[in-house]
Amino acid sequence: MTGSLNMADLAIKMHDVQNRSLVGITSVFFILGFGIKSAVFPLYFWLPSSYHTPPSAVAATFGGLLTKVGIYAILRVNSLIFIPDDFTKNLLMVIAVLTILTGTFGALNKINIRRLFLT
């Protein structure tokens, strides 16, 4: 729609796009895609078994990089390319709070200490 893949160029050209509903749907798809990568609520179905299965060094690298990159991408794309509206801000706030709560309750439910620290 904009003829560019450069993020700085997209930030300028997105203001001129006439079809705002398509831009909103695209924004939600970006949130879903990066939300799966960063394991936010309710897209965390892959996360509980992925940290305690590999060796500790791999799990530390995995935990330090994978989920944080997804959160960074959500914040970067929604603050630079898409014009943040009230719906998007509220959606991200609700997702953040629910992710914190489900992560806390999931950690409280663990009995195995290795699973508790690596989840």
N, C-alpha and C positions, 0 to 999 in steps of 0.2 A: 504493500500500500504506500509506503514512503519511498521505496527505491534505495534503501540504505540498510546496512547492518552495523554501522558505526554507532555506538551508544551515544556519543555526544551529538551526532547528527540526528539520531532518532529523537533525542530530547527536544530538539528544536522543531523537527518536522511533525511530531505527534500533536502539537497544538493546532496544526492546519488540517488534520484529518476530520472529515465531515461526519463519518459514521461512528458516533461516540459509543453506541451499543456494542459494536464489534471491538472497539478498543477496551471496553469494560470486560467483555468475555475473554479477550486475550489476556488481560491482567489476571483474571481468575485462573486461567489455565497456567500461567506462569507461577502463581501461588501454589496451585496443586502440584505441579511438577517439582518445584523446589521444595515444597512441603514434604513430598515423599522422600526426597533426598535427605532432608534434615530431620525427618521422623517427628513432625509436629502432630498434635492431636487432630483428627483421628487417623492419621496416616502413619502410625508408628508400628504397624503389625509386623514388620520385618526386623525391628530393632532388638527385642529382648533376647533372642537366641544368637545374635551376631557378635556380641562382644565377648562372651565367656567361652566361645568355641575355639577361636584361634589362639596361638601362643600369646603371652603377655605383651611382648614387644610389638607384635602386629596389632593387637587390640588397642594398645596405647596410641599407635600411629593412626589407626582407623578412627578411634574416638576423637583424636585431636584434629583431624582434618575433615572427615566426611560430613558430619552434621553441621559443623561450623560454617563450611563453605555454602551449604544450602541456605542457612539463615542470612549470611552475608549477601547471597544472590537475591533473596527475597527483598531485603532492604535496599540493595543497590538498584534493582530493576524498578521497584515501586517508588523510589524517591527520585530517580533520574529520568526514566523513560515515560512512565505513566503518571498522569496528573492525579495525585492522591485526593480522593473525595472522602466524604464522611463514611460511606459504606465500607470502603477499603480500609480505612483507619480503624473502624469499629470491628471489622472482620479480623484484622491482624491482632487487635487487642484481645478479643475473645479467644482466638486460637492460642495466643501466648499464655493467657491465664489457664486455659484448660490443659495445655501441655505441661505447665508447671505443676498443676494439681495432680494430673494422672502420673507424672513422673515421681512425685513425692509419695503418693499412695502406693505406687508400684515398688518403690524402694522400701517402704515400710513393710510390705508384704513378703519380702525376701528372707529366707532362712540361711541360705548358703552365702557366706561372706564374700566369696569371689564373684558371685552373681550380683551381690549388692554393690560392690565397688565398680564393677565394669558395666553396669547397666546404665 
